[in-house]
Amino acid sequence: MTRELLLLRHAKSDWDSGFQNDFDRPLAKRGRQDAPAVGEWLLHGGRVPDLVVSSPAARARETTLLVCKAMHFKEKKIIWDEEVYESGVNSLLEVLGRCPAKSAALLLVGHNPGMEDLLRFLLGDEVETPADGKLLPTATVARMEMPKDWGNLSAGCAKLLELRRPRRDQG
């Protein structure tokens, strides 16, 4: 069975919202526009995952809910995992390792630098940094072909299939 992992960095957050706590920072207007576009891209491209795992932080939660609504993925099936928030590669690998073996396609929604570090780990030498220096800007999806076992992921084990940046790639 071929497995796919969709890594999604949350959409653009609102730094001017007045929230003192990083965890509670909401999406900006642009983020609320980009997130449904990601979901529609996944839906219309036949890329709807069978499992969604997300950070519960406000901006990731809002991104996940907007993406899932656009691709008709039921909210009650979303797994909110606190370990995704402010996590590094090892913690994110543990999150993936807890995913059911039967899941063929997984969407993981989180934050940088952890998501970008995980992408670099999984792709190994295959990854090239774009000219702007940002591998996973907000609302960017990395789609990868993965090994058979979510619990046994090693450096360079994935193959990049697509990298979609919403601001540049729409149309």
C-alpha positions as CSV (number, residue, x, y, z in Angstrom):
1,M,0.0,0.0,0.0
2,T,1.3,3.4,-0.9
3,R,1.0,6.0,1.8
4,E,0.8,9.7,1.6
5,L,1.6,12.4,4.1
6,L,0.3,15.9,3.6
7,L,2.2,18.4,5.8
8,L,0.3,21.7,6.1
9,R,1.6,24.7,7.9
10,H,-1.2,26.7,9.4
11,A,-2.5,29.6,7.4
12,K,-1.4,33.3,8.0
13,S,-2.0,34.3,11.6
14,D,-3.0,37.7,13.0
15,W,-0.1,39.2,14.9
16,D,-2.1,42.3,15.6
17,S,-5.0,40.6,17.2
18,G,-4.0,41.6,20.7
19,F,-3.7,38.1,22.0
20,Q,-0.8,37.9,24.5
21,N,-0.7,34.1,24.4
22,D,0.9,32.6,21.3
23,F,-1.4,29.5,21.6
24,D,-4.5,31.7,21.2
25,R,-3.4,33.8,18.2
26,P,-6.1,33.6,15.5
27,L,-5.9,33.6,11.7
28,A,-5.6,36.8,9.8
29,K,-8.0,37.7,7.0
30,R,-5.6,36.2,4.4
31,G,-5.4,33.1,6.4
32,R,-9.1,32.7,6.5
33,Q,-9.1,33.0,2.7
34,D,-6.1,30.7,2.1
35,A,-7.3,27.8,4.3
36,P,-10.5,27.0,2.3
37,A,-8.5,27.2,-0.9
38,V,-6.2,24.5,0.4
39,G,-9.2,22.3,1.2
40,E,-10.6,22.9,-2.3
41,W,-7.3,22.0,-3.9
42,L,-7.1,18.8,-1.9
43,L,-10.7,17.9,-2.7
44,H,-10.6,18.7,-6.4
45,G,-7.2,17.0,-6.8
46,G,-8.4,13.7,-5.2
47,R,-6.1,14.3,-2.3
48,V,-8.6,14.1,0.6
49,P,-6.9,12.2,3.5
50,D,-8.5,9.5,5.6
51,L,-7.0,10.9,8.8
52,V,-6.4,14.5,9.9
53,V,-4.2,15.3,12.9
54,S,-3.8,18.9,14.0
55,S,-2.3,21.2,16.6
56,P,-5.1,22.5,18.8
57,A,-3.6,26.1,18.8
58,A,-6.1,28.6,17.6
59,R,-4.5,29.4,14.2
60,A,-3.9,25.7,13.4
61,R,-7.4,24.7,14.7
62,E,-9.0,27.4,12.5
63,T,-6.9,26.4,9.5
64,T,-7.8,22.7,10.0
65,L,-11.6,23.4,10.4
66,L,-11.7,25.6,7.2
67,V,-9.6,23.1,5.2
68,C,-11.8,20.1,6.4
69,K,-15.0,22.0,5.7
70,A,-13.9,22.7,2.1
71,M,-13.0,19.0,1.5
72,H,-16.2,17.7,3.3
73,F,-14.1,16.0,6.0
74,K,-16.1,15.5,9.2
75,E,-15.0,17.6,12.2
76,K,-15.6,14.8,14.6
77,K,-13.0,12.7,12.8
78,I,-10.2,15.3,13.4
79,I,-7.6,14.3,16.0
80,W,-6.4,17.4,18.1
81,D,-3.0,16.5,19.4
82,E,-1.3,18.9,21.8
83,E,2.1,17.4,21.0
84,V,2.0,18.9,17.5
85,Y,2.2,22.4,19.0
86,E,5.8,23.7,19.5
87,S,7.2,20.3,18.6
88,G,10.4,19.2,17.0
89,V,11.1,16.4,14.6
90,N,11.2,13.6,17.3
91,S,7.9,14.6,18.8
92,L,6.3,14.9,15.4
93,L,7.6,11.4,14.4
94,E,6.0,10.1,17.6
95,V,2.7,11.7,16.6
96,L,2.9,10.1,13.2
97,G,3.9,6.8,14.8
98,R,0.6,6.8,16.8
99,C,-1.5,7.0,13.6
100,P,-3.4,3.8,12.7
101,A,-1.6,1.5,10.3
102,K,-4.7,1.4,8.1
103,S,-4.4,5.1,7.3
104,A,-3.2,5.5,3.7
105,A,-3.3,9.3,3.6
106,L,-2.7,11.6,6.5
107,L,-2.9,15.4,6.8
108,L,-0.8,16.8,9.6
109,V,-1.4,20.5,10.4
110,G,1.1,22.3,12.5
111,H,3.7,25.1,13.0
112,N,7.2,26.1,12.0
113,P,10.0,25.5,12.6
114,G,8.8,21.9,13.5
115,M,6.9,21.2,10.3
116,E,9.7,22.5,8.1
117,D,12.3,20.5,10.1
118,L,10.1,17.4,9.8
119,L,9.9,17.9,6.0
120,R,13.6,18.3,5.7
121,F,14.2,15.2,7.8
122,L,11.7,13.0,5.8
123,L,13.1,14.2,2.4
124,G,16.7,14.2,3.3
125,D,19.0,15.5,0.5
126,E,16.0,15.7,-1.9
127,V,14.8,19.0,-0.5
128,E,15.8,22.3,-2.1
129,T,15.2,25.6,-0.3
130,P,13.4,28.1,-2.5
131,A,15.0,31.4,-3.3
132,D,13.0,33.2,-0.6
133,G,14.5,30.8,2.0
134,K,11.0,29.6,3.1
135,L,10.3,26.0,2.5
136,L,6.9,26.0,4.2
137,P,5.4,29.5,4.3
138,T,1.9,29.7,5.8
139,A,-0.8,27.6,4.2
140,T,1.8,25.6,2.2
141,V,1.2,21.9,1.6
142,A,3.9,19.3,1.1
143,R,2.6,16.1,-0.3
144,M,4.9,13.1,0.1
145,E,5.0,9.4,-0.7
146,M,5.8,7.5,2.5
147,P,7.0,4.1,3.7
148,K,4.4,1.5,4.7
149,D,4.8,2.0,8.5
150,W,4.0,5.3,10.2
151,G,5.9,4.2,13.2
152,N,9.2,3.5,11.4
153,L,10.2,6.7,9.6
154,S,13.8,7.5,8.9
155,A,15.8,10.3,7.5
156,G,15.3,10.6,3.7
157,C,12.5,7.9,3.7
158,A,9.9,10.1,1.8
159,K,9.6,11.2,-1.8
160,L,8.2,14.7,-2.5
161,L,5.3,14.6,-4.9
162,E,4.1,18.2,-4.7
163,L,4.8,21.4,-2.8
164,R,2.0,23.9,-3.1
165,R,2.2,27.5,-1.9
166,P,-1.3,29.1,-2.1
167,R,-0.3,32.7,-2.9
168,R,1.9,31.8,-5.8
169,D,0.3,28.6,-7.1
170,Q,-3.4,29.5,-7.3
171,G,-5.1,29.6,-10.6
